[in-house]
Amino acid sequence: MATIQEYMSGEVCEKIRQAFLIFSSVGGSLDGSKVGKAMLNNVNKLEPKKLTIDETIDLIQESTQCAIGERVCRSLHKETPLTESVFLDELAAGMVEAGKARFVNKDEAIDNIKKYQKKPIIVSKVSGKHSEICPTWPKKCLYWNMEKHKLKCINR
């Protein structure tokens, strides 16, 4: 499972970078392979789930604090357009402390998500709680690339 500390330190980015090295070395399906099974085992702990805009708003409304910051994976893919994730509760505090996000109120967090609602929205579990809401950039998203390589990981 990814932890708040792994997000704060950037360790999660290193794991994503390694996954993209695997994707670039494999042309097709990873389904059934030893590497594919290991990747799925790690990612399934994040319980990535595709959300509707209404589900996303509900999750933000239920939180105790929010922060907005650059998508975690964008640090690896600077060529992609900027979209900002919403971090909730303890992850929000950690990302602000690490200088990777800024605190916002719930209305600002909702406005941020609405601004990017044409992008698929995925929520990930960090330190045991769904607390990273990402308006993904599918071409450079870990989850969407896993699905492209036949590793079904996104709950719908």
MODELLER restraints for C-alpha pairs under 7 A, 6 or more apart:
rsr = mdl.restraints
at = mdl.atoms
rsr.add(forms.Gaussian(group=physical.xy_distance, feature=features.Distance(at['CA:1:A'], at['CA:42:A']), mean=6.84, stdev=0.5))
rsr.add(forms.Gaussian(group=physical.xy_distance, feature=features.Distance(at['CA:1:A'], at['CA:45:A']), mean=4.92, stdev=0.5))
rsr.add(forms.Gaussian(group=physical.xy_distance, feature=features.Distance(at['CA:1:A'], at['CA:46:A']), mean=6.06, stdev=0.5))
rsr.add(forms.Gaussian(group=physical.xy_distance, feature=features.Distance(at['CA:1:A'], at['CA:126:A']), mean=6.95, stdev=0.5))
rsr.add(forms.Gaussian(group=physical.xy_distance, feature=features.Distance(at['CA:1:A'], at['CA:127:A']), mean=6.71, stdev=0.5))
rsr.add(forms.Gaussian(group=physical.xy_distance, feature=features.Distance(at['CA:2:A'], at['CA:46:A']), mean=6.73, stdev=0.5))
rsr.add(forms.Gaussian(group=physical.xy_distance, feature=features.Distance(at['CA:2:A'], at['CA:126:A']), mean=5.34, stdev=0.5))
rsr.add(forms.Gaussian(group=physical.xy_distance, feature=features.Distance(at['CA:2:A'], at['CA:127:A']), mean=6.09, stdev=0.5))
rsr.add(forms.Gaussian(group=physical.xy_distance, feature=features.Distance(at['CA:3:A'], at['CA:126:A']), mean=5.29, stdev=0.5))
rsr.add(forms.Gaussian(group=physical.xy_distance, feature=features.Distance(at['CA:3:A'], at['CA:127:A']), mean=4.44, stdev=0.5))
rsr.add(forms.Gaussian(group=physical.xy_distance, feature=features.Distance(at['CA:4:A'], at['CA:91:A']), mean=5.67, stdev=0.5))
rsr.add(forms.Gaussian(group=physical.xy_distance, feature=features.Distance(at['CA:4:A'], at['CA:94:A']), mean=6.53, stdev=0.5))
rsr.add(forms.Gaussian(group=physical.xy_distance, feature=features.Distance(at['CA:4:A'], at['CA:126:A']), mean=6.22, stdev=0.5))
rsr.add(forms.Gaussian(group=physical.xy_distance, feature=features.Distance(at['CA:4:A'], at['CA:127:A']), mean=5.96, stdev=0.5))
rsr.add(forms.Gaussian(group=physical.xy_distance, feature=features.Distance(at['CA:6:A'], at['CA:12:A']), mean=5.40, stdev=0.5))
rsr.add(forms.Gaussian(group=physical.xy_distance, feature=features.Distance(at['CA:8:A'], at['CA:94:A']), mean=6.18, stdev=0.5))
rsr.add(forms.Gaussian(group=physical.xy_distance, feature=features.Distance(at['CA:8:A'], at['CA:95:A']), mean=5.73, stdev=0.5))
rsr.add(forms.Gaussian(group=physical.xy_distance, feature=features.Distance(at['CA:8:A'], at['CA:98:A']), mean=5.43, stdev=0.5))
rsr.add(forms.Gaussian(group=physical.xy_distance, feature=features.Distance(at['CA:13:A'], at['CA:72:A']), mean=6.89, stdev=0.5))
rsr.add(forms.Gaussian(group=physical.xy_distance, feature=features.Distance(at['CA:13:A'], at['CA:73:A']), mean=6.30, stdev=0.5))
rsr.add(forms.Gaussian(group=physical.xy_distance, feature=features.Distance(at['CA:16:A'], at['CA:142:A']), mean=6.57, stdev=0.5))
rsr.add(forms.Gaussian(group=physical.xy_distance, feature=features.Distance(at['CA:17:A'], at['CA:76:A']), mean=6.92, stdev=0.5))
rsr.add(forms.Gaussian(group=physical.xy_distance, feature=features.Distance(at['CA:28:A'], at['CA:149:A']), mean=5.85, stdev=0.5))
rsr.add(forms.Gaussian(group=physical.xy_distance, feature=features.Distance(at['CA:29:A'], at['CA:149:A']), mean=4.46, stdev=0.5))
rsr.add(forms.Gaussian(group=physical.xy_distance, feature=features.Distance(at['CA:29:A'], at['CA:150:A']), mean=5.28, stdev=0.5))
rsr.add(forms.Gaussian(group=physical.xy_distance, feature=features.Distance(at['CA:30:A'], at['CA:36:A']), mean=4.91, stdev=0.5))
rsr.add(forms.Gaussian(group=physical.xy_distance, feature=features.Distance(at['CA:30:A'], at['CA:149:A']), mean=5.53, stdev=0.5))
rsr.add(forms.Gaussian(group=physical.xy_distance, feature=features.Distance(at['CA:30:A'], at['CA:150:A']), mean=6.15, stdev=0.5))
rsr.add(forms.Gaussian(group=physical.xy_distance, feature=features.Distance(at['CA:30:A'], at['CA:151:A']), mean=6.59, stdev=0.5))
rsr.add(forms.Gaussian(group=physical.xy_distance, feature=features.Distance(at['CA:31:A'], at['CA:150:A']), mean=5.43, stdev=0.5))
rsr.add(forms.Gaussian(group=physical.xy_distance, feature=features.Distance(at['CA:31:A'], at['CA:151:A']), mean=5.64, stdev=0.5))
rsr.add(forms.Gaussian(group=physical.xy_distance, feature=features.Distance(at['CA:36:A'], at['CA:151:A']), mean=6.83, stdev=0.5))
rsr.add(forms.Gaussian(group=physical.xy_distance, feature=features.Distance(at['CA:40:A'], at['CA:151:A']), mean=6.79, stdev=0.5))
rsr.add(forms.Gaussian(group=physical.xy_distance, feature=features.Distance(at['CA:40:A'], at['CA:153:A']), mean=6.80, stdev=0.5))
rsr.add(forms.Gaussian(group=physical.xy_distance, feature=features.Distance(at['CA:44:A'], at['CA:153:A']), mean=6.39, stdev=0.5))
rsr.add(forms.Gaussian(group=physical.xy_distance, feature=features.Distance(at['CA:46:A'], at['CA:124:A']), mean=5.28, stdev=0.5))
rsr.add(forms.Gaussian(group=physical.xy_distance, feature=features.Distance(at['CA:46:A'], at['CA:125:A']), mean=4.52, stdev=0.5))
rsr.add(forms.Gaussian(group=physical.xy_distance, feature=features.Distance(at['CA:46:A'], at['CA:126:A']), mean=6.47, stdev=0.5))
rsr.add(forms.Gaussian(group=physical.xy_distance, feature=features.Distance(at['CA:47:A'], at['CA:124:A']), mean=5.93, stdev=0.5))
rsr.add(forms.Gaussian(group=physical.xy_distance, feature=features.Distance(at['CA:47:A'], at['CA:125:A']), mean=5.84, stdev=0.5))
rsr.add(forms.Gaussian(group=physical.xy_distance, feature=features.Distance(at['CA:48:A'], at['CA:122:A']), mean=6.25, stdev=0.5))
rsr.add(forms.Gaussian(group=physical.xy_distance, feature=features.Distance(at['CA:48:A'], at['CA:123:A']), mean=5.61, stdev=0.5))
rsr.add(forms.Gaussian(group=physical.xy_distance, feature=features.Distance(at['CA:48:A'], at['CA:124:A']), mean=4.65, stdev=0.5))
rsr.add(forms.Gaussian(group=physical.xy_distance, feature=features.Distance(at['CA:48:A'], at['CA:125:A']), mean=6.92, stdev=0.5))
rsr.add(forms.Gaussian(group=physical.xy_distance, feature=features.Distance(at['CA:48:A'], at['CA:153:A']), mean=6.88, stdev=0.5))
rsr.add(forms.Gaussian(group=physical.xy_distance, feature=features.Distance(at['CA:48:A'], at['CA:154:A']), mean=5.21, stdev=0.5))
rsr.add(forms.Gaussian(group=physical.xy_distance, feature=features.Distance(at['CA:48:A'], at['CA:155:A']), mean=6.16, stdev=0.5))
rsr.add(forms.Gaussian(group=physical.xy_distance, feature=features.Distance(at['CA:49:A'], at['CA:122:A']), mean=5.37, stdev=0.5))
rsr.add(forms.Gaussian(group=physical.xy_distance, feature=features.Distance(at['CA:49:A'], at['CA:123:A']), mean=5.38, stdev=0.5))
rsr.add(forms.Gaussian(group=physical.xy_distance, feature=features.Distance(at['CA:49:A'], at['CA:124:A']), mean=6.73, stdev=0.5))
rsr.add(forms.Gaussian(group=physical.xy_distance, feature=features.Distance(at['CA:49:A'], at['CA:154:A']), mean=5.32, stdev=0.5))
rsr.add(forms.Gaussian(group=physical.xy_distance, feature=features.Distance(at['CA:49:A'], at['CA:155:A']), mean=4.48, stdev=0.5))
rsr.add(forms.Gaussian(group=physical.xy_distance, feature=features.Distance(at['CA:49:A'], at['CA:156:A']), mean=5.95, stdev=0.5))
rsr.add(forms.Gaussian(group=physical.xy_distance, feature=features.Distance(at['CA:50:A'], at['CA:120:A']), mean=6.98, stdev=0.5))
rsr.add(forms.Gaussian(group=physical.xy_distance, feature=features.Distance(at['CA:50:A'], at['CA:121:A']), mean=5.69, stdev=0.5))
rsr.add(forms.Gaussian(group=physical.xy_distance, feature=features.Distance(at['CA:50:A'], at['CA:122:A']), mean=4.49, stdev=0.5))
rsr.add(forms.Gaussian(group=physical.xy_distance, feature=features.Distance(at['CA:50:A'], at['CA:123:A']), mean=6.57, stdev=0.5))
rsr.add(forms.Gaussian(group=physical.xy_distance, feature=features.Distance(at['CA:50:A'], at['CA:154:A']), mean=6.53, stdev=0.5))
rsr.add(forms.Gaussian(group=physical.xy_distance, feature=features.Distance(at['CA:50:A'], at['CA:155:A']), mean=6.18, stdev=0.5))
rsr.add(forms.Gaussian(group=physical.xy_distance, feature=features.Distance(at['CA:50:A'], at['CA:156:A']), mean=5.34, stdev=0.5))
rsr.add(forms.Gaussian(group=physical.xy_distance, feature=features.Distance(at['CA:51:A'], at['CA:121:A']), mean=5.56, stdev=0.5))
rsr.add(forms.Gaussian(group=physical.xy_distance, feature=features.Distance(at['CA:51:A'], at['CA:122:A']), mean=5.92, stdev=0.5))
rsr.add(forms.Gaussian(group=physical.xy_distance, feature=features.Distance(at['CA:53:A'], at['CA:117:A']), mean=6.81, stdev=0.5))
rsr.add(forms.Gaussian(group=physical.xy_distance, feature=features.Distance(at['CA:57:A'], at['CA:110:A']), mean=6.11, stdev=0.5))
rsr.add(forms.Gaussian(group=physical.xy_distance, feature=features.Distance(at['CA:60:A'], at['CA:106:A']), mean=6.42, stdev=0.5))
rsr.add(forms.Gaussian(group=physical.xy_distance, feature=features.Distance(at['CA:61:A'], at['CA:106:A']), mean=6.53, stdev=0.5))
rsr.add(forms.Gaussian(group=physical.xy_distance, feature=features.Distance(at['CA:63:A'], at['CA:88:A']), mean=6.20, stdev=0.5))
rsr.add(forms.Gaussian(group=physical.xy_distance, feature=features.Distance(at['CA:63:A'], at['CA:89:A']), mean=6.06, stdev=0.5))
rsr.add(forms.Gaussian(group=physical.xy_distance, feature=features.Distance(at['CA:64:A'], at['CA:89:A']), mean=5.52, stdev=0.5))
rsr.add(forms.Gaussian(group=physical.xy_distance, feature=features.Distance(at['CA:65:A'], at['CA:88:A']), mean=5.84, stdev=0.5))
rsr.add(forms.Gaussian(group=physical.xy_distance, feature=features.Distance(at['CA:65:A'], at['CA:89:A']), mean=4.83, stdev=0.5))
rsr.add(forms.Gaussian(group=physical.xy_distance, feature=features.Distance(at['CA:65:A'], at['CA:92:A']), mean=6.81, stdev=0.5))
rsr.add(forms.Gaussian(group=physical.xy_distance, feature=features.Distance(at['CA:66:A'], at['CA:86:A']), mean=6.66, stdev=0.5))
rsr.add(forms.Gaussian(group=physical.xy_distance, feature=features.Distance(at['CA:66:A'], at['CA:87:A']), mean=5.67, stdev=0.5))
rsr.add(forms.Gaussian(group=physical.xy_distance, feature=features.Distance(at['CA:66:A'], at['CA:88:A']), mean=4.70, stdev=0.5))
rsr.add(forms.Gaussian(group=physical.xy_distance, feature=features.Distance(at['CA:66:A'], at['CA:89:A']), mean=6.16, stdev=0.5))
rsr.add(forms.Gaussian(group=physical.xy_distance, feature=features.Distance(at['CA:66:A'], at['CA:92:A']), mean=5.55, stdev=0.5))
rsr.add(forms.Gaussian(group=physical.xy_distance, feature=features.Distance(at['CA:66:A'], at['CA:103:A']), mean=5.86, stdev=0.5))
rsr.add(forms.Gaussian(group=physical.xy_distance, feature=features.Distance(at['CA:66:A'], at['CA:104:A']), mean=5.65, stdev=0.5))
rsr.add(forms.Gaussian(group=physical.xy_distance, feature=features.Distance(at['CA:66:A'], at['CA:105:A']), mean=6.27, stdev=0.5))
rsr.add(forms.Gaussian(group=physical.xy_distance, feature=features.Distance(at['CA:66:A'], at['CA:106:A']), mean=6.44, stdev=0.5))
rsr.add(forms.Gaussian(group=physical.xy_distance, feature=features.Distance(at['CA:66:A'], at['CA:109:A']), mean=6.71, stdev=0.5))
rsr.add(forms.Gaussian(group=physical.xy_distance, feature=features.Distance(at['CA:67:A'], at['CA:86:A']), mean=5.71, stdev=0.5))
rsr.add(forms.Gaussian(group=physical.xy_distance, feature=features.Distance(at['CA:67:A'], at['CA:87:A']), mean=5.11, stdev=0.5))
rsr.add(forms.Gaussian(group=physical.xy_distance, feature=features.Distance(at['CA:67:A'], at['CA:88:A']), mean=6.52, stdev=0.5))
rsr.add(forms.Gaussian(group=physical.xy_distance, feature=features.Distance(at['CA:67:A'], at['CA:92:A']), mean=4.93, stdev=0.5))
rsr.add(forms.Gaussian(group=physical.xy_distance, feature=features.Distance(at['CA:67:A'], at['CA:101:A']), mean=5.88, stdev=0.5))
rsr.add(forms.Gaussian(group=physical.xy_distance, feature=features.Distance(at['CA:67:A'], at['CA:102:A']), mean=5.12, stdev=0.5))
rsr.add(forms.Gaussian(group=physical.xy_distance, feature=features.Distance(at['CA:67:A'], at['CA:103:A']), mean=4.10, stdev=0.5))
rsr.add(forms.Gaussian(group=physical.xy_distance, feature=features.Distance(at['CA:67:A'], at['CA:104:A']), mean=5.23, stdev=0.5))
rsr.add(forms.Gaussian(group=physical.xy_distance, feature=features.Distance(at['CA:68:A'], at['CA:84:A']), mean=6.23, stdev=0.5))
rsr.add(forms.Gaussian(group=physical.xy_distance, feature=features.Distance(at['CA:68:A'], at['CA:85:A']), mean=5.69, stdev=0.5))
rsr.add(forms.Gaussian(group=physical.xy_distance, feature=features.Distance(at['CA:68:A'], at['CA:86:A']), mean=4.67, stdev=0.5))
rsr.add(forms.Gaussian(group=physical.xy_distance, feature=features.Distance(at['CA:68:A'], at['CA:87:A']), mean=6.15, stdev=0.5))
rsr.add(forms.Gaussian(group=physical.xy_distance, feature=features.Distance(at['CA:68:A'], at['CA:101:A']), mean=5.21, stdev=0.5))
rsr.add(forms.Gaussian(group=physical.xy_distance, feature=features.Distance(at['CA:68:A'], at['CA:102:A']), mean=5.50, stdev=0.5))
rsr.add(forms.Gaussian(group=physical.xy_distance, feature=features.Distance(at['CA:68:A'], at['CA:103:A']), mean=6.51, stdev=0.5))
rsr.add(forms.Gaussian(group=physical.xy_distance, feature=features.Distance(at['CA:68:A'], at['CA:104:A']), mean=6.75, stdev=0.5))
rsr.add(forms.Gaussian(group=physical.xy_distance, feature=features.Distance(at['CA:68:A'], at['CA:109:A']), mean=6.83, stdev=0.5))
rsr.add(forms.Gaussian(group=physical.xy_distance, feature=features.Distance(at['CA:69:A'], at['CA:84:A']), mean=5.15, stdev=0.5))
rsr.add(forms.Gaussian(group=physical.xy_distance, feature=features.Distance(at['CA:69:A'], at['CA:85:A']), mean=5.54, stdev=0.5))
rsr.add(forms.Gaussian(group=physical.xy_distance, feature=features.Distance(at['CA:69:A'], at['CA:86:A']), mean=6.69, stdev=0.5))
rsr.add(forms.Gaussian(group=physical.xy_distance, feature=features.Distance(at['CA:69:A'], at['CA:100:A']), mean=5.92, stdev=0.5))
rsr.add(forms.Gaussian(group=physical.xy_distance, feature=features.Distance(at['CA:69:A'], at['CA:101:A']), mean=4.06, stdev=0.5))
rsr.add(forms.Gaussian(group=physical.xy_distance, feature=features.Distance(at['CA:69:A'], at['CA:102:A']), mean=6.47, stdev=0.5))
rsr.add(forms.Gaussian(group=physical.xy_distance, feature=features.Distance(at['CA:70:A'], at['CA:82:A']), mean=6.97, stdev=0.5))
rsr.add(forms.Gaussian(group=physical.xy_distance, feature=features.Distance(at['CA:70:A'], at['CA:83:A']), mean=6.35, stdev=0.5))
rsr.add(forms.Gaussian(group=physical.xy_distance, feature=features.Distance(at['CA:70:A'], at['CA:84:A']), mean=4.42, stdev=0.5))
rsr.add(forms.Gaussian(group=physical.xy_distance, feature=features.Distance(at['CA:70:A'], at['CA:85:A']), mean=5.99, stdev=0.5))
rsr.add(forms.Gaussian(group=physical.xy_distance, feature=features.Distance(at['CA:71:A'], at['CA:83:A']), mean=6.35, stdev=0.5))
rsr.add(forms.Gaussian(group=physical.xy_distance, feature=features.Distance(at['CA:71:A'], at['CA:84:A']), mean=5.22, stdev=0.5))
rsr.add(forms.Gaussian(group=physical.xy_distance, feature=features.Distance(at['CA:71:A'], at['CA:85:A']), mean=5.18, stdev=0.5))
rsr.add(forms.Gaussian(group=physical.xy_distance, feature=features.Distance(at['CA:71:A'], at['CA:134:A']), mean=6.64, stdev=0.5))
rsr.add(forms.Gaussian(group=physical.xy_distance, feature=features.Distance(at['CA:74:A'], at['CA:80:A']), mean=6.92, stdev=0.5))
rsr.add(forms.Gaussian(group=physical.xy_distance, feature=features.Distance(at['CA:83:A'], at['CA:116:A']), mean=6.93, stdev=0.5))
rsr.add(forms.Gaussian(group=physical.xy_distance, feature=features.Distance(at['CA:83:A'], at['CA:135:A']), mean=6.65, stdev=0.5))
rsr.add(forms.Gaussian(group=physical.xy_distance, feature=features.Distance(at['CA:85:A'], at['CA:132:A']), mean=6.87, stdev=0.5))
rsr.add(forms.Gaussian(group=physical.xy_distance, feature=features.Distance(at['CA:85:A'], at['CA:133:A']), mean=5.54, stdev=0.5))
rsr.add(forms.Gaussian(group=physical.xy_distance, feature=features.Distance(at['CA:85:A'], at['CA:134:A']), mean=4.53, stdev=0.5))
rsr.add(forms.Gaussian(group=physical.xy_distance, feature=features.Distance(at['CA:85:A'], at['CA:135:A']), mean=6.34, stdev=0.5))
rsr.add(forms.Gaussian(group=physical.xy_distance, feature=features.Distance(at['CA:86:A'], at['CA:109:A']), mean=6.32, stdev=0.5))
rsr.add(forms.Gaussian(group=physical.xy_distance, feature=features.Distance(at['CA:86:A'], at['CA:132:A']), mean=6.04, stdev=0.5))
rsr.add(forms.Gaussian(group=physical.xy_distance, feature=features.Distance(at['CA:86:A'], at['CA:133:A']), mean=5.05, stdev=0.5))
rsr.add(forms.Gaussian(group=physical.xy_distance, feature=features.Distance(at['CA:86:A'], at['CA:134:A']), mean=6.58, stdev=0.5))
rsr.add(forms.Gaussian(group=physical.xy_distance, feature=features.Distance(at['CA:87:A'], at['CA:131:A']), mean=5.62, stdev=0.5))
rsr.add(forms.Gaussian(group=physical.xy_distance, feature=features.Distance(at['CA:87:A'], at['CA:132:A']), mean=4.77, stdev=0.5))
rsr.add(forms.Gaussian(group=physical.xy_distance, feature=features.Distance(at['CA:87:A'], at['CA:133:A']), mean=6.27, stdev=0.5))
rsr.add(forms.Gaussian(group=physical.xy_distance, feature=features.Distance(at['CA:88:A'], at['CA:131:A']), mean=4.75, stdev=0.5))
rsr.add(forms.Gaussian(group=physical.xy_distance, feature=features.Distance(at['CA:88:A'], at['CA:132:A']), mean=6.48, stdev=0.5))
rsr.add(forms.Gaussian(group=physical.xy_distance, feature=features.Distance(at['CA:89:A'], at['CA:131:A']), mean=6.97, stdev=0.5))
rsr.add(forms.Gaussian(group=physical.xy_distance, feature=features.Distance(at['CA:91:A'], at['CA:131:A']), mean=6.47, stdev=0.5))
rsr.add(forms.Gaussian(group=physical.xy_distance, feature=features.Distance(at['CA:95:A'], at['CA:101:A']), mean=5.33, stdev=0.5))
rsr.add(forms.Gaussian(group=physical.xy_distance, feature=features.Distance(at['CA:96:A'], at['CA:102:A']), mean=5.35, stdev=0.5))
rsr.add(forms.Gaussian(group=physical.xy_distance, feature=features.Distance(at['CA:96:A'], at['CA:103:A']), mean=6.76, stdev=0.5))
rsr.add(forms.Gaussian(group=physical.xy_distance, feature=features.Distance(at['CA:116:A'], at['CA:135:A']), mean=6.15, stdev=0.5))
rsr.add(forms.Gaussian(group=physical.xy_distance, feature=features.Distance(at['CA:117:A'], at['CA:135:A']), mean=6.97, stdev=0.5))
rsr.add(forms.Gaussian(group=physical.xy_distance, feature=features.Distance(at['CA:119:A'], at['CA:135:A']), mean=5.39, stdev=0.5))
rsr.add(forms.Gaussian(group=physical.xy_distance, feature=features.Distance(at['CA:119:A'], at['CA:136:A']), mean=5.88, stdev=0.5))
rsr.add(forms.Gaussian(group=physical.xy_distance, feature=features.Distance(at['CA:119:A'], at['CA:137:A']), mean=6.81, stdev=0.5))
rsr.add(forms.Gaussian(group=physical.xy_distance, feature=features.Distance(at['CA:120:A'], at['CA:135:A']), mean=5.73, stdev=0.5))
rsr.add(forms.Gaussian(group=physical.xy_distance, feature=features.Distance(at['CA:120:A'], at['CA:136:A']), mean=5.63, stdev=0.5))
rsr.add(forms.Gaussian(group=physical.xy_distance, feature=features.Distance(at['CA:121:A'], at['CA:133:A']), mean=6.83, stdev=0.5))
rsr.add(forms.Gaussian(group=physical.xy_distance, feature=features.Distance(at['CA:121:A'], at['CA:134:A']), mean=5.52, stdev=0.5))
rsr.add(forms.Gaussian(group=physical.xy_distance, feature=features.Distance(at['CA:121:A'], at['CA:135:A']), mean=4.44, stdev=0.5))
rsr.add(forms.Gaussian(group=physical.xy_distance, feature=features.Distance(at['CA:121:A'], at['CA:136:A']), mean=5.98, stdev=0.5))
rsr.add(forms.Gaussian(group=physical.xy_distance, feature=features.Distance(at['CA:122:A'], at['CA:133:A']), mean=5.84, stdev=0.5))
rsr.add(forms.Gaussian(group=physical.xy_distance, feature=features.Distance(at['CA:122:A'], at['CA:134:A']), mean=5.27, stdev=0.5))
rsr.add(forms.Gaussian(group=physical.xy_distance, feature=features.Distance(at['CA:122:A'], at['CA:135:A']), mean=6.51, stdev=0.5))
rsr.add(forms.Gaussian(group=physical.xy_distance, feature=features.Distance(at['CA:122:A'], at['CA:136:A']), mean=6.80, stdev=0.5))
rsr.add(forms.Gaussian(group=physical.xy_distance, feature=features.Distance(at['CA:123:A'], at['CA:130:A']), mean=6.22, stdev=0.5))
rsr.add(forms.Gaussian(group=physical.xy_distance, feature=features.Distance(at['CA:123:A'], at['CA:131:A']), mean=6.87, stdev=0.5))
rsr.add(forms.Gaussian(group=physical.xy_distance, feature=features.Distance(at['CA:123:A'], at['CA:132:A']), mean=5.43, stdev=0.5))
rsr.add(forms.Gaussian(group=physical.xy_distance, feature=features.Distance(at['CA:123:A'], at['CA:133:A']), mean=4.40, stdev=0.5))
rsr.add(forms.Gaussian(group=physical.xy_distance, feature=features.Distance(at['CA:123:A'], at['CA:134:A']), mean=6.18, stdev=0.5))
rsr.add(forms.Gaussian(group=physical.xy_distance, feature=features.Distance(at['CA:124:A'], at['CA:130:A']), mean=5.27, stdev=0.5))
rsr.add(forms.Gaussian(group=physical.xy_distance, feature=features.Distance(at['CA:124:A'], at['CA:131:A']), mean=6.30, stdev=0.5))
rsr.add(forms.Gaussian(group=physical.xy_distance, feature=features.Distance(at['CA:124:A'], at['CA:132:A']), mean=5.21, stdev=0.5))
rsr.add(forms.Gaussian(group=physical.xy_distance, feature=features.Distance(at['CA:124:A'], at['CA:133:A']), mean=6.66, stdev=0.5))
rsr.add(forms.Gaussian(group=physical.xy_distance, feature=features.Distance(at['CA:125:A'], at['CA:131:A']), mean=5.85, stdev=0.5))
rsr.add(forms.Gaussian(group=physical.xy_distance, feature=features.Distance(at['CA:125:A'], at['CA:132:A']), mean=6.82, stdev=0.5))
rsr.add(forms.Gaussian(group=physical.xy_distance, feature=features.Distance(at['CA:138:A'], at['CA:144:A']), mean=5.48, stdev=0.5))
rsr.add(forms.Gaussian(group=physical.xy_distance, feature=features.Distance(at['CA:143:A'], at['CA:153:A']), mean=6.66, stdev=0.5))
rsr.add(forms.Gaussian(group=physical.xy_distance, feature=features.Distance(at['CA:143:A'], at['CA:154:A']), mean=6.76, stdev=0.5))
rsr.add(forms.Gaussian(group=physical.xy_distance, feature=features.Distance(at['CA:146:A'], at['CA:152:A']), mean=6.88, stdev=0.5))
rsr.add(forms.Gaussian(group=physical.xy_distance, feature=features.Distance(at['CA:147:A'], at['CA:153:A']), mean=6.65, stdev=0.5))
